[in-house]
Amino acid sequence: MNTEKPREVVIIGGVAGGMSAATRLRRLDEDAKITILEKGQHVSFANCGLPYYAGGVIEERDSLLLQTPESLKSRFNLDVLVNHEAVAIDRQAQSVLAQTPEGTKTFHYDQLILAPGARPFVPPMPGIERALTLRNVSDVDAMVEAIETKPETAAILGGGFIGLELAENLHARGIDVTIVEAAPHILAPLDEEMAAIVENHLIDQGVKIITNDQAVEVSETDVVLKSGRQVPAQLVVAAVGVRPESGIAQQAGIETDQRGGIIVDAQQRTSDPNIFAVGDAVVKRDRIDGSPVHIPLANSANRDGRTVADIIVGLDSPFEGAERRETAGVLGTAVVGVMGLTVAATGWNERKARAAGKEVAVIHTHPFNHATYYPGAEKLALKLVYDPQSLKILGAQAIGGAGADKRIDVIATAIAGGLTAPDLAGIDLAYAPQFGSAKDPVTMLGFVADNIATGLTKSVDVKDLPQCMDSGQAVLDVRTEAEFRRGNIPGAINIPLDDLRGRIDEVRQLAEGKEVIVHCAVGVRGHTAVQILQANGIDAANLDGGYTSWSALQRKRERES
């Protein structure tokens, strides 16, 4: 008979991190006393589903409520106490003081797990109290109530994932939506030319977008921007980001960083050995370079919770075991739906890599998501970011219809496995015409990286094209004459690919001894043209992503000028 006193574990906060820790711990230790203190009414709800309930896509509110205290007690023997706000931690006594509906109460712990999550950041300005936020079920109830008053206009402050999800759902409710983003473009995980594709799509769907500007005042009828512009807004939503909800940890003397993120080791242990922290409140480690990062995503929160449960019972977590610590970390892999588009990203974007002082190579492609002869093929826009010396993959971005998320998941797995950019060409991926192509879009990225690494071809980034043209480099458009008439890069000369061999002398005169920049629609014909020119002694480079990448970025810049 086991005479040892059962361990007492207290968890502050539920949802992804807290509940993953609680349920995993119960599976590993049937005797432990596990208490969850949740300050709200709901301990387990579909946080990521909130915008879609606001938009009416999810029709039943109860669909958001995944578990109740009663169901968790019945299945896992967990003591889930809602409306119990932890207000203080006594580290010496190993106890938590909570404010309950009946008054204050003290809970003893052997191990304490902090899972307080993150709170929406509401920028200080006159009238901001009128703005709604979206973090929990109470917030979405307030938003639905506001929508039922039938507002005609809405301003969303912030163009991140939540902001775009709300823009889609409010627009679906018939509301005239304007997104206000202080940065040069929406969706910070993307680079400018990729975000431009999403911005153009939103505008085509009727959503207004204002970038490089920010709100300074909220009046009864509109939002006043720093530029002086006034945005009509009967409904205002603050979606400018989140901050770690770490006040109770800081008051207890737990170490945090300058943003308030709780600092943890590889086992999710805080500066107090008896206290762990998980989820959106903690500082995570970047998988690319090991630097501290704040990435509030549900998948990493769930992993954190599982890790802590393993450590408490003495298991060596496969996620953070000593033999794998050098490769562990987060990539921030994320996906969002935007009015029919799927937008996904993993790892570093080009902007972050260059800011870190890294030498960077990029590849843009625009393949179809599956075989074009099978009905329903949709174009993707892919971007791969990698180190041109080590060929290490740093990150990727994907935009399109079905299959964009699949490609990002493959690349995220490749990064975790230590594959290089050319290695993508060798991955054995599933193929059937309705799901992919014999040369999968990920495989094609590997082919392009291999061509560049071996010196078979050179590429020019669309962002560098104006400077190249200013220096006198000629631009050769090898699309058909009909494509050229429908739209072209000013100053480009059109010689269709099929005519190129017979008109080599024209290109030689056009080049005047300088490198010729070749482009087609997406880069495939451009690559063939570069090989033809090089075989004829003409120095040439392919415009990365072709006219498709150039036109998306050009449209954004014309809109902002």
N, C-alpha and C positions, 0 to 999 in steps of 0.2 A: 504493500500500500504506500502511495506517495504522500509523505507527511510534510513536504515542503509547502510553504505558503505560496499560493498562486501569485504570479506577477500582476501588478496593477499598472495598466497603461491608460493614460488619459490623452485624448486627441482633441485639439482645439480646431474646429472647422471640419466640414465634410466634403461633399462634392467629389471631384476626381481624386486628388491626392489623399485626403483624409480617409475616404471610404475604401480606397484601394489598400491602404495600410491596415485598416480595421479588418476587412474581410480576409485578406491574406494572412494576417496574424491569427485570426480565429482558425483558419484551416491548418495552421502550423502548431497552434497551442490551444487545445480544447478547454484548458482550465483557467486561462488568463481572464482577469476581470478587465474588460475593455469598455471605457466610457467615452462617448463623443459629446462634446459641448458645442452646440451650434446656436449662434446668436439669432439666426433667422427662424422662419417657420418651416423651412424645407432643408433637409440635410442631403438629399440626393435628387438632383434635377438636371435636365438636359440644357446646360448653359448655352451650348452652341445652337440649340433650337429656338432660342428666344426671338431672334429677328423674324423667324418664319411663322411663329405664332402671331406676332404683331402684324404680319402681312396677310394672315389668313391661310397660308399654305398648310400649316398645322392647325387643324380646326378645333381640336379638343384640348383645353388647358391641361386636363389630367394626363395627356400624353407626355407632357414635360416632366411629370413627377415619376421618377424611376423607382424609388423605394420610399417607404414610410418607416417611422420608428417601429411600428408594429411588425411590419414585414421583416425588418432587419433583426428584431428581437426573436421572431419565430424561426428564421432560417439560420442566423449566425450567433444568436444569443448575445447581441450587442446592446448595451444600454445607451440609447440615443436620446439625448435630452435637447429638444429644440427650445427656442426662446431662452437659452442659457448663454449669457455673454460672459466669457472669461475676461476678467478685468485686471487681474494681477497674478504674477507668478512669484512664489517664495522658493527660491532655489535651494536655500539651506534646509528648509523643512520639506522640500520636494512636494509642494502642494500648489493648487490653483484655486484662486478665489473667483467665484462666478456670481453674476447677478442673475437671479432666477425670478420667475413670476411670484414666488413666495418670499423673496428677499435674497440675502447673500448666503452662499454655501461654499464650503471648502472641500476640495477633492484631492486626495493623496495620490501620488504616482511613484512608481519605480522608474518608469520611462515616460517621458512626455513627448508627444509629436505635435508640432506646430503646422497647421494647414490652413492659415487664415486667408489665403488667396491674395488677390489684388483688387484695389478699388479704382473706379474710373477717376481720371484726373479731370477736374473741372477748373479751367483757367479763370483766375479772378478778373472780373470786369463788372461794370454796372449792369444790373438786370440779369445776371447769369443765373439767378435763382429760378428763372422761368425755364431754363433748359432741363430736359430730361436726360437720364443716363440709362444704360442697360447692362446690369450685372446679374440680377436675380429675378425670381418670379414676381416679387413685389414691384420691381421696376417695370417689368413687361405689363403687369396689370395697369400701372399708371399710364403707360404708353397706349395701351389699347383703349383705355378710357378717354385719353386725349384724341385718339383717332376717331372715336365715335362721335365727337363733336363736329366732325366733317371739316377739318381745316383744308384750305385750298392750297396753301403753300407751306413748305418746310425747308429749313436750313440745317444741314448736318455739318457740324464743325469737326473736321477730320476725315481724311480720305484713306483710312486704313481698312482692314478687313471688316470690322464691325460697321464702320461708316458706309461701306459699299453694300453690305448685306441689307442694312436698313434703307439705303437709297433705293435698292431694288424693290423691297417690300412696301415701302411707302408709295413709290411710283405705281406699283400694282394696285394700290388702294385709290388711285386717281389723284394723288397729291402732286403738285408741281414742286419738284425737289431740286435744291441747289447744294452742291458739296463745296465747302470752303476748306482749302488745304494750304497751310502756311509754307510748305516745302515746294520746290519747283515742280513736283509731280505727285500724283496719288500713289498709294501702294509702295511704301518705303522698301520692302524687300526686292522690288524690281528696279532695274535701271531705266533711265529716261526713255530710251527708244522702245523698250518693252511696255512700260507704263503708257506710252502714247497710244498703243494699240487699244488698250482698255479704255482710255479717256475718249478716243474717237468713237468707240462702240457705244459708250454711255451717252455721249452727245447725240449720236444717231438715234438712240432710243428715247430721247427727250429729256434726259437729265442734264442740268446745267453744272458746269465745273469751273471753279475759280481757284487757280493756284498762285503761289507767290503772294498771298495776301492772308490776312487773319482778322478775326473778329476782335473788336475793342469795346463793343457795347451791344447789349440786347435791349431793344425797346419793346413796347407792347405789340408792335406789328411787324418789326423787321430786325435785322442784324446789321449793325454798322461796322464796316471794315476799316482797316488801317488806311487804305487808299482813299477813303471817303465814300466809297460805293455803299449803297444800301440794298440789302437783299430782303425781299418780302418773306416773312416767316411767321405764320400763325403758330407753327410748331417748330421748336428748336431742340436739337439733340446734340449733346456734347459727347463726341466720340474721338477725342484727341489722344487717347492712350490710357494706360493704367499705371498705378504706383503700388509697390508692395504694401500690404496691410500688416505692417510689422511693429506697430506701436507697442503692443504688449511685450514683444521680445526686447525692444530697445529699453523699455522701462525696467526690465529685469536684468539689464546689463549684458544681454546676448549681443555678440559682435555682429554689426551690420556694415554695409558699405555706404558710400555717399548718397546713394539713391534710396537707402532704406532697405535694400535687399538683405535677407538673412544669409550670412556666410556659413557654408557647410563644407565638410570634407567629402572625400569620395564615397563615404558611407552615409551621407546626409546628416552627419552629426554636427551640431553647432559647437560654439566655444564652451558650452557646458556638456560634459560627456553623457549626462543623463537626458539630454534634450535633443531631439531630432527636428528637422524641418523639411517640408516637402511642398512641391507645387509652385504656384505663381509668386509666392513671397520670397523664394530663395534665389540666390545667385547661382547660376549654372556655369558649366565649363564648356567653352566652345570646342567642338570636335576638331576644327581645322587647326587652331594654334594653341588651344588650352587656356585662352584668356577668359576672364569672367564676363558673363553676359546675362542679360535679363530677357528671357524668352518665355512668355506666359502661354503655354500650349498644353492641351489636355493630355496628349500622349506622353509627354515627359513627366507630367504630374502623376499619372498613373504608374509610370515606371519608378518614380521616386518612392511612392507609397509601398510598392512591392519590395523595393530594396531595403527600406527601413524595417519592414516586418521580418525579412530574412536575417538582417543583422541582429535584431533584438533576440531572436531565438537561436542565434549562433551559426546560421548558414552563411556560406561564402557566396554572395550574390554573383550570378553570372554576368550582371551588367557592370559591376564595379569591383570585381575581384582583383587581387593584387596583380595577377598575370595579365590583366586587360586594362589596367588604369590608363596606360598611355594612349589607348585608342578610344576610350569612353568619352562621352560628352554629347552635346546636342548640336544638331545642324539647323534647327528651326524650320524643318520641313513643314510646309503649310499649303493649304489649298482653299480657294474660295470660289463660289459661283457668282457670276456677275451678269445677270440678264442674258442667260444663254451661253455665256463664255465660261470656261473653266480656267482659272488662273492659279498656277502652282509654282512653288520655288523651294529650293533647298540650298543650304550652305551660304557662302558669301556671294554677293553681287559684285560687279566690276567696281562700283564706286567704293565699296568697303575695302576691297583688295588693294586698290590704288592708294586709298587713305592710309593703309597699313604699310605702305612703302614697297609693296610687292610688284615685281614685274608680271604683267598680265597679258594673256592671250585670250581672245574671245572668238567664238564661232556662232553665227546666226544661220539657222535653216528654217525653211517653211515647207515641210513635207505634209503629205496627207496622213490622217490617222490610220487609214487602212487602204487596201488595194483600191485603186480608182475605178476599176471595172466593176466592183461590187457597189450596189446602190448605197448612197448616204455618206460617201467619203467627205470628210471635213478637213480643212487645212489647219495645221498647227504652226505656231511660231515658237521656236526653241532657241535658247541661248545657253551656251556652255562657257564657263569661266575657268581657266586653268593656268598653271605656271608653265611658261614656255621652256624653261630649263629642265625642271624635274618632271614635267608633264603631269604633275599632281592635279587632280580635279579639285577646284575650290568651291564651285557651286553651279547651279543651273536654274533656268526659269522656263516656264512653258505656258502658252496661252492657246486656247482653241476650244474645240468641242470635246466629244468623247475621246478619251485616251491621253489627254494632257497630264492628268494626275498619275496615270500608269507610268509614263515616261520619267516623271520626276521621282517616283518611288524607285524605279530601276537605278537612276543615277545616284540617289541617296544611298542605296544599298552598295553601289559601286564605290562611293566615297568611304563608307564604313569598312568595306573590304580592302581598301588600299589600292584599287585599280587606277591606272593612269587614263588620260583622255584617249590615246590610241587603243587601250585595252577594251574600250566600249565596243570596238568593231568585232571583238571575239566572243562576246557574250551570246550564248545560245538561247534565243528568245522564241516564245511560242508564235506560230504563224498560221493563220487561216485568213482568207480574204476579207471576212467581215470583222476581224479583230486587228489586223496589222498588215504589214507588207513583208515580202521575202527579204527585203533590206529594210529592217525596222528603223524608224526615225532615230532611235538611240544608236543603232549600228552605224547609221550614216554620219552621226556626229563623230564617231570613232574613225571612220574613213577619212573625213575632212581633217581631223587632228593628225592622223598619220601622214596625209599628204603634205601638210604644213611642216610637221616635224622632220620629215625626210627631205625637205626642200623641193618637193615636186611642184608645189604651187605656193604663191604668196597671196595674202589678202590685205585689203584696206578696209578699215572701219568706216561706217557711214558718217560717224561724227567727225572724222578727219578729212572727209571729201572736200569741203570748201577750201581748206588750207592747201590741199593737193592741187586743186584747180587754180587757186591763186598763184601757185608756183609754176604754172604753165603745163601741168600734166594733162594730157588729153583723156577724155572719157568716151569709151566706145560702147554703145548699146547694141547688143547682138540679138535683141528680140526681133520679132517680125515687124514689118512696116505698119501693120494694123495696130499692134500693141504700142508702138512708138507714137502713133497719132493719138491714141487714147490718153496718153500722158507720158511725159519724159523729163529727165533731168536737164534743166537749161544748160545749153552749151555742149551737150552730148551729141556725138555723131552716130547715126544709125547705119550699121552694116549687118544684116541678118546673118546668123551663124552659118546657115546653109550656103551663103554667098561669100563667106570670109576667105576661103582658100583662093578664089579667083580675084579677090580684091586686096591681096596682101600688100601690093605696092602702095595703095591708097593709105593703108594703115602705117606703112613705113614713113611716108611723107608726113602723116598726121603726128607721128610720135616725135619726130625731130630729135631722135637720140635719147628721149626721156622714156621713163616707164609709162606704159599705157594702162589706164584703169578700165577694166572690162566689167560690164554688168549685163545680166539678163533679168528675169522677173525675181528669181529666188537664189540663183547662184549655180545651178546645175549646168546650164548651157554656158554660163560664164567660165566655168572650170574647163570645159572642152575648148572654148575659144582661147583661153590662156595657153593651153598645151599646143594648139595650132600656132599661135604667135611665137611662142618660145622655140618651137621647132624651126621656125623661119628666121630666127635670130633677133626677134623683137622682144624686149623686156616688157613683161606684163604682169599685172596683179588683178585678182578677182575682187570685186566689191562685195564685202561680206553681207549676206542677206539680200543682195540685189536691190532692184527697184522697190520691192515690197517693203523692206526695212526703211529705205530712204523716204518713201512717200508717207509712211506713218509718222515718222519723226518730223518731216517737213510740214505736214498738216498741223501738228501741234505747235510748231514754232510760228507758223503763219497766224494761227489763232491767237497767240500770245503777243504778237507784234502790234 
